């Protein structure tokens, strides 16, 4: 089976006091497990929730990237997970408030807010890393 989307959830854990920190020390394993269970309950059989090693955005984590769109999120709570499942993975929108900073500039498609409104689209050609 080929999946429509892969969600990569960083669960890397570094020792306490590491200068970059790590997503694993910010509860990412529990959040990833929650997302996997909720995706199953919602019947999102075409979405794969993967654990990932370090995605190199440690300071902004817990880090999540969704492909094929290449959209990056910072996910701190189960409410954040629920919003991504609803707005991004079910409705095809973007959760503006959770986008990582570089992702804002890279977005060129309509953004859907948590209220379900189409909010904004970055101008084309703004570039930026996704
Ligand atoms: S530890 Fe999660 S992005 Fe590096």
Boltz pocket constraint, residues with backbone or C-beta under 6 A from the ligand:
constraints:
  - pocket:
      binder: B
      contacts: [[A, 10], [A, 11], [A, 12], [A, 13], [A, 21], [A, 22], [A, 23], [A, 24], [A, 53], [A, 54], [A, 55], [A, 56], [A, 57], [A, 58], [A, 59], [A, 61], [A, 62], [A, 63]]
      max_distance: 6.0
